[in-house]
């Protein structure tokens, strides 16, 4: 018997790039974000978590104001 595929949630985060300010928005699955945070806590900035689909996360990441300013962040 096979298990049904696990429904993944997605996150948008501000990727820290050496020598680049302010960085770029990136998208990954929640489990990948958890691994990034475990490896280097606080290095990248979470913008929004708990996104239901990759497509929705990509749309959020492309919004010009998302992650541009710490006061614009919507962390969930």
C-alpha positions as semicolon CSV with decimal commas, in nm:
position;residue;x (nm);y (nm);z (nm)
1;X;0,000;0,000;0,000
2;X;0,142;0,340;-0,093
3;X;0,095;0,657;0,102
4;X;-0,079;0,949;-0,065
5;X;0,161;1,231;-0,157
6;X;0,226;1,468;0,129
7;X;0,082;1,810;0,067
8;X;0,368;2,057;0,090
9;X;0,345;2,416;0,199
10;X;0,568;2,682;0,051
11;X;0,757;2,983;0,181
12;X;0,890;3,306;0,031
13;X;1,211;3,440;0,178
14;X;1,459;3,716;0,114
15;X;1,780;3,546;0,007
16;X;2,095;3,705;0,144
17;X;2,355;3,738;-0,130
18;X;2,711;3,833;-0,038
19;X;2,781;4,188;-0,153
20;X;2,427;4,242;-0,285
21;X;2,173;4,457;-0,111
22;X;1,885;4,397;-0,051
23;X;1,897;4,046;-0,198
24;X;1,630;3,866;-0,397
25;X;1,310;3,686;-0,313
26;X;1,320;3,307;-0,334
27;X;1,065;3,028;-0,301
28;X;1,104;2,683;-0,149
29;X;0,908;2,416;0,033
30;X;0,866;2,456;0,406
31;X;1,093;2,156;0,470
32;X;1,371;2,316;0,266
33;X;1,331;2,641;0,459
34;X;1,354;2,448;0,785
35;X;1,685;2,297;0,667
36;X;1,818;2,641;0,564
37;X;1,733;2,783;0,906
38;X;1,884;2,487;1,084
39;X;2,209;2,520;0,890
40;X;2,238;2,898;0,924
41;X;1,981;3,054;1,160
42;X;1,877;3,408;1,069
43;X;2,095;3,432;0,757
44;X;1,798;3,459;0,520
45;X;1,477;3,646;0,607
46;X;1,140;3,472;0,601
47;X;0,882;3,686;0,423
48;X;0,579;3,457;0,429
49;X;0,516;3,093;0,520
50;X;0,223;2,854;0,493
51;X;0,153;2,917;0,124
52;X;-0,065;2,645;-0,026
53;X;0,090;2,615;-0,372
54;X;0,416;2,681;-0,550
55;X;0,238;2,899;-0,806
56;X;0,094;3,123;-0,536
57;X;0,436;3,147;-0,369
58;X;0,595;3,248;-0,702
59;X;0,335;3,522;-0,752
60;X;0,398;3,657;-0,403
61;X;0,776;3,648;-0,455
62;X;0,745;3,851;-0,777
63;X;0,555;4,135;-0,608
64;X;0,796;4,428;-0,601
65;X;0,723;4,531;-0,242
66;X;0,759;4,184;-0,087
67;X;1,079;4,169;0,114
68;X;1,193;4,511;-0,006
69;X;1,165;4,672;0,334
70;X;1,147;4,506;0,677
71;X;0,828;4,700;0,752
72;X;0,662;4,547;0,440
73;X;0,710;4,187;0,549
74;X;0,415;3,966;0,620
75;X;0,541;3,678;0,831
76;X;0,294;3,403;0,906
